[in-house]
Amino acid sequence: MPATITLKAIPDDIYTRLKASAEANRRSLNSEILVCLESRLMPARLPAADQLAAIRALRDRLPAAKFQHEDIDVLKRGGRA
């Protein structure tokens, strides 16, 4: 069962930023605080090997490239001379 806590003496600037963030994200203040805590305490970071596997799987699903990497580099640098 989820626990209930009460926060006391929250500095005005932190409260103002939390309230603004909650409104911007269309969340209640409680939900916004939970999202902040979860993102800080329970980051959803995959190990590097899993991230690389996901990137390669995504790349394999993309259509074949019409350009070679060297062609893309030349085009990117074209206006930088």
VMD Tcl script that builds the backbone (N, CA, C; Angstrom):
set m [mol new atoms 243]
animate dup $m
set s [atomselect $m all]
$s set {name element resname resid chain x y z} {
  {N N MET 1 A 0.842 -1.182 0.000}
  {CA C MET 1 A 0.000 0.000 0.000}
  {C C MET 1 A 0.888 1.247 0.000}
  {N N PRO 2 A 0.579 2.228 -0.845}
  {CA C PRO 2 A 1.395 3.438 -0.896}
  {C C PRO 2 A 1.381 4.185 0.431}
  {N N ALA 3 A 2.496 4.789 0.744}
  {CA C ALA 3 A 2.612 5.582 1.968}
  {C C ALA 3 A 2.187 7.020 1.694}
  {N N THR 4 A 1.826 7.705 2.737}
  {CA C THR 4 A 1.472 9.116 2.651}
  {C C THR 4 A 2.486 9.909 3.464}
  {N N ILE 5 A 3.007 10.972 2.869}
  {CA C ILE 5 A 3.926 11.841 3.592}
  {C C ILE 5 A 3.432 13.275 3.486}
  {N N THR 6 A 3.880 14.089 4.391}
  {CA C THR 6 A 3.574 15.515 4.376}
  {C C THR 6 A 4.882 16.274 4.283}
  {N N LEU 7 A 4.945 17.211 3.367}
  {CA C LEU 7 A 6.133 18.048 3.227}
  {C C LEU 7 A 5.888 19.353 3.963}
  {N N LYS 8 A 6.859 19.770 4.742}
  {CA C LYS 8 A 6.734 21.010 5.511}
  {C C LYS 8 A 7.855 21.967 5.141}
  {N N ALA 9 A 7.572 23.228 5.303}
  {CA C ALA 9 A 8.545 24.300 5.102}
  {C C ALA 9 A 9.190 24.257 3.713}
  {N N ILE 10 A 8.382 24.050 2.685}
  {CA C ILE 10 A 8.892 24.077 1.309}
  {C C ILE 10 A 9.192 25.533 0.956}
  {N N PRO 11 A 10.403 25.838 0.533}
  {CA C PRO 11 A 10.724 27.215 0.154}
  {C C PRO 11 A 9.789 27.711 -0.955}
  {N N ASP 12 A 9.441 28.989 -0.882}
  {CA C ASP 12 A 8.485 29.569 -1.832}
  {C C ASP 12 A 8.914 29.377 -3.281}
  {N N ASP 13 A 10.204 29.557 -3.574}
  {CA C ASP 13 A 10.649 29.428 -4.968}
  {C C ASP 13 A 10.500 27.996 -5.478}
  {N N ILE 14 A 10.742 27.011 -4.628}
  {CA C ILE 14 A 10.560 25.611 -5.041}
  {C C ILE 14 A 9.078 25.318 -5.255}
  {N N TYR 15 A 8.246 25.791 -4.356}
  {CA C TYR 15 A 6.798 25.581 -4.501}
  {C C TYR 15 A 6.289 26.221 -5.795}
  {N N THR 16 A 6.752 27.433 -6.072}
  {CA C THR 16 A 6.322 28.132 -7.284}
  {C C THR 16 A 6.734 27.366 -8.534}
  {N N ARG 17 A 7.962 26.857 -8.532}
  {CA C ARG 17 A 8.441 26.092 -9.698}
  {C C ARG 17 A 7.694 24.775 -9.842}
  {N N LEU 18 A 7.435 24.090 -8.730}
  {CA C LEU 18 A 6.654 22.841 -8.784}
  {C C LEU 18 A 5.256 23.100 -9.316}
  {N N LYS 19 A 4.615 24.143 -8.820}
  {CA C LYS 19 A 3.251 24.477 -9.241}
  {C C LYS 19 A 3.224 24.802 -10.731}
  {N N ALA 20 A 4.181 25.595 -11.197}
  {CA C ALA 20 A 4.240 25.948 -12.621}
  {C C ALA 20 A 4.503 24.715 -13.479}
  {N N SER 21 A 5.388 23.850 -13.022}
  {CA C SER 21 A 5.683 22.625 -13.771}
  {C C SER 21 A 4.463 21.706 -13.818}
  {N N ALA 22 A 3.758 21.603 -12.707}
  {CA C ALA 22 A 2.547 20.776 -12.663}
  {C C ALA 22 A 1.510 21.301 -13.653}
  {N N GLU 23 A 1.322 22.602 -13.679}
  {CA C GLU 23 A 0.352 23.194 -14.611}
  {C C GLU 23 A 0.776 22.980 -16.060}
  {N N ALA 24 A 2.065 23.162 -16.336}
  {CA C ALA 24 A 2.564 22.985 -17.703}
  {C C ALA 24 A 2.394 21.550 -18.183}
  {N N ASN 25 A 2.510 20.594 -17.250}
  {CA C ASN 25 A 2.388 19.184 -17.601}
  {C C ASN 25 A 0.987 18.627 -17.357}
  {N N ARG 26 A 0.060 19.522 -16.982}
  {CA C ARG 26 A -1.335 19.137 -16.729}
  {C C ARG 26 A -1.435 18.024 -15.700}
  {N N ARG 27 A -0.698 18.223 -14.602}
  {CA C ARG 27 A -0.709 17.263 -13.500}
  {C C ARG 27 A -1.058 17.994 -12.215}
  {N N SER 28 A -1.507 17.224 -11.250}
  {CA C SER 28 A -1.700 17.782 -9.919}
  {C C SER 28 A -0.333 18.027 -9.305}
  {N N LEU 29 A -0.310 18.836 -8.269}
  {CA C LEU 29 A 0.945 19.100 -7.579}
  {C C LEU 29 A 1.518 17.801 -7.006}
  {N N ASN 30 A 0.673 16.967 -6.454}
  {CA C ASN 30 A 1.114 15.676 -5.912}
  {C C ASN 30 A 1.746 14.811 -7.006}
  {N N SER 31 A 1.081 14.733 -8.152}
  {CA C SER 31 A 1.621 13.927 -9.255}
  {C C SER 31 A 2.949 14.475 -9.748}
  {N N GLU 32 A 3.061 15.789 -9.793}
  {CA C GLU 32 A 4.316 16.403 -10.249}
  {C C GLU 32 A 5.460 16.077 -9.286}
  {N N ILE 33 A 5.171 16.127 -7.989}
  {CA C ILE 33 A 6.195 15.784 -6.997}
  {C C ILE 33 A 6.612 14.326 -7.150}
  {N N LEU 34 A 5.649 13.435 -7.378}
  {CA C LEU 34 A 5.979 12.017 -7.573}
  {C C LEU 34 A 6.846 11.812 -8.807}
  {N N VAL 35 A 6.520 12.519 -9.895}
  {CA C VAL 35 A 7.325 12.402 -11.118}
  {C C VAL 35 A 8.749 12.882 -10.854}
  {N N CYS 36 A 8.901 13.989 -10.143}
  {CA C CYS 36 A 10.243 14.508 -9.812}
  {C C CYS 36 A 11.023 13.502 -8.973}
  {N N LEU 37 A 10.363 12.941 -7.978}
  {CA C LEU 37 A 11.043 11.967 -7.120}
  {C C LEU 37 A 11.419 10.706 -7.900}
  {N N GLU 38 A 10.503 10.207 -8.711}
  {CA C GLU 38 A 10.781 8.998 -9.493}
  {C C GLU 38 A 11.930 9.229 -10.464}
  {N N SER 39 A 11.942 10.368 -11.124}
  {CA C SER 39 A 13.003 10.618 -12.109}
  {C C SER 39 A 14.363 10.732 -11.438}
  {N N ARG 40 A 14.380 11.201 -10.207}
  {CA C ARG 40 A 15.651 11.345 -9.488}
  {C C ARG 40 A 16.086 10.054 -8.794}
  {N N LEU 41 A 15.131 9.363 -8.200}
  {CA C LEU 41 A 15.470 8.198 -7.380}
  {C C LEU 41 A 15.396 6.875 -8.128}
  {N N MET 42 A 14.650 6.844 -9.215}
  {CA C MET 42 A 14.464 5.596 -9.952}
  {C C MET 42 A 14.649 5.825 -11.450}
  {N N PRO 43 A 15.827 6.290 -11.860}
  {CA C PRO 43 A 16.023 6.558 -13.282}
  {C C PRO 43 A 15.903 5.277 -14.108}
  {N N ALA 44 A 15.290 5.423 -15.255}
  {CA C ALA 44 A 15.081 4.278 -16.147}
  {C C ALA 44 A 16.226 4.189 -17.148}
  {N N ARG 45 A 17.415 3.969 -16.646}
  {CA C ARG 45 A 18.590 3.871 -17.516}
  {C C ARG 45 A 18.861 2.422 -17.846}
  {N N LEU 46 A 18.986 2.177 -19.113}
  {CA C LEU 46 A 19.350 0.841 -19.574}
  {C C LEU 46 A 20.866 0.712 -19.578}
  {N N PRO 47 A 21.354 -0.484 -19.372}
  {CA C PRO 47 A 22.801 -0.688 -19.539}
  {C C PRO 47 A 23.212 -0.326 -20.969}
  {N N ALA 48 A 24.462 0.085 -21.135}
  {CA C ALA 48 A 24.952 0.531 -22.447}
  {C C ALA 48 A 24.738 -0.525 -23.523}
  {N N ALA 49 A 24.955 -1.788 -23.199}
  {CA C ALA 49 A 24.783 -2.856 -24.191}
  {C C ALA 49 A 23.324 -2.938 -24.646}
  {N N ASP 50 A 22.384 -2.752 -23.721}
  {CA C ASP 50 A 20.963 -2.784 -24.087}
  {C C ASP 50 A 20.583 -1.569 -24.924}
  {N N GLN 51 A 21.138 -0.399 -24.589}
  {CA C GLN 51 A 20.883 0.805 -25.387}
  {C C GLN 51 A 21.395 0.623 -26.810}
  {N N LEU 52 A 22.602 0.077 -26.930}
  {CA C LEU 52 A 23.183 -0.146 -28.252}
  {C C LEU 52 A 22.349 -1.139 -29.044}
  {N N ALA 53 A 21.874 -2.187 -28.408}
  {CA C ALA 53 A 21.032 -3.176 -29.099}
  {C C ALA 53 A 19.734 -2.532 -29.577}
  {N N ALA 54 A 19.140 -1.663 -28.760}
  {CA C ALA 54 A 17.901 -0.979 -29.152}
  {C C ALA 54 A 18.150 -0.045 -30.333}
  {N N ILE 55 A 19.277 0.665 -30.314}
  {CA C ILE 55 A 19.622 1.570 -31.417}
  {C C ILE 55 A 19.825 0.777 -32.704}
  {N N ARG 56 A 20.534 -0.321 -32.608}
  {CA C ARG 56 A 20.766 -1.141 -33.811}
  {C C ARG 56 A 19.468 -1.727 -34.342}
  {N N ALA 57 A 18.574 -2.152 -33.454}
  {CA C ALA 57 A 17.284 -2.694 -33.884}
  {C C ALA 57 A 16.466 -1.618 -34.595}
  {N N LEU 58 A 16.493 -0.399 -34.072}
  {CA C LEU 58 A 15.789 0.700 -34.719}
  {C C LEU 58 A 16.391 0.999 -36.080}
  {N N ARG 59 A 17.711 1.043 -36.157}
  {CA C ARG 59 A 18.386 1.309 -37.422}
  {C C ARG 59 A 18.045 0.241 -38.461}
  {N N ASP 60 A 17.937 -1.012 -38.029}
  {CA C ASP 60 A 17.615 -2.097 -38.962}
  {C C ASP 60 A 16.196 -1.976 -39.514}
  {N N ARG 61 A 15.319 -1.300 -38.772}
  {CA C ARG 61 A 13.937 -1.138 -39.237}
  {C C ARG 61 A 13.771 0.033 -40.194}
  {N N LEU 62 A 14.763 0.903 -40.273}
  {CA C LEU 62 A 14.687 2.067 -41.149}
  {C C LEU 62 A 14.940 1.651 -42.591}
  {N N PRO 63 A 14.360 2.398 -43.532}
  {CA C PRO 63 A 14.628 2.076 -44.937}
  {C C PRO 63 A 16.096 2.289 -45.275}
  {N N ALA 64 A 16.534 1.610 -46.317}
  {CA C ALA 64 A 17.939 1.713 -46.732}
  {C C ALA 64 A 18.273 3.162 -47.076}
  {N N ALA 65 A 19.459 3.592 -46.692}
  {CA C ALA 65 A 19.885 4.971 -46.933}
  {C C ALA 65 A 20.173 5.188 -48.407}
  {N N LYS 66 A 19.807 6.372 -48.884}
  {CA C LYS 66 A 20.085 6.730 -50.273}
  {C C LYS 66 A 21.470 7.348 -50.412}
  {N N PHE 67 A 22.054 7.757 -49.303}
  {CA C PHE 67 A 23.366 8.387 -49.300}
  {C C PHE 67 A 24.324 7.551 -48.469}
  {N N GLN 68 A 25.581 7.665 -48.796}
  {CA C GLN 68 A 26.625 7.069 -47.980}
  {C C GLN 68 A 27.004 8.081 -46.890}
  {N N HIS 69 A 27.594 7.615 -45.807}
  {CA C HIS 69 A 27.999 8.517 -44.729}
  {C C HIS 69 A 28.917 9.621 -45.240}
  {N N GLU 70 A 29.817 9.272 -46.143}
  {CA C GLU 70 A 30.744 10.267 -46.674}
  {C C GLU 70 A 29.989 11.352 -47.429}
  {N N ASP 71 A 28.953 10.979 -48.193}
  {CA C ASP 71 A 28.147 11.953 -48.934}
  {C C ASP 71 A 27.438 12.901 -47.973}
  {N N ILE 72 A 26.921 12.377 -46.885}
  {CA C ILE 72 A 26.222 13.198 -45.903}
  {C C ILE 72 A 27.193 14.186 -45.265}
  {N N ASP 73 A 28.393 13.729 -44.925}
  {CA C ASP 73 A 29.393 14.624 -44.341}
  {C C ASP 73 A 29.741 15.762 -45.296}
  {N N VAL 74 A 29.895 15.449 -46.569}
  {CA C VAL 74 A 30.211 16.476 -47.566}
  {C C VAL 74 A 29.079 17.490 -47.644}
  {N N LEU 75 A 27.831 17.022 -47.656}
  {CA C LEU 75 A 26.693 17.923 -47.736}
  {C C LEU 75 A 26.585 18.800 -46.481}
  {N N LYS 76 A 26.834 18.238 -45.318}
  {CA C LYS 76 A 26.766 19.011 -44.075}
  {C C LYS 76 A 27.816 20.113 -44.045}
  {N N ARG 77 A 28.986 19.826 -44.567}
  {CA C ARG 77 A 30.079 20.796 -44.509}
  {C C ARG 77 A 30.066 21.771 -45.694}
  {N N GLY 78 A 29.168 21.560 -46.617}
  {CA C GLY 78 A 29.130 22.366 -47.839}
  {C C GLY 78 A 29.061 23.856 -47.591}
  {N N GLY 79 A 28.282 24.305 -46.641}
  {CA C GLY 79 A 28.125 25.744 -46.405}
  {C C GLY 79 A 29.045 26.267 -45.330}
  {N N ARG 80 A 30.007 25.497 -44.879}
  {CA C ARG 80 A 30.865 25.924 -43.774}
  {C C ARG 80 A 32.257 26.374 -44.218}
  {N N ALA 81 A 32.453 26.505 -45.489}
  {CA C ALA 81 A 33.796 26.841 -45.984}
  {C C ALA 81 A 34.208 28.248 -45.636}
}
mol reanalyze $m
mol bondsrecalc $m
mol representation Tube
mol addrep $m
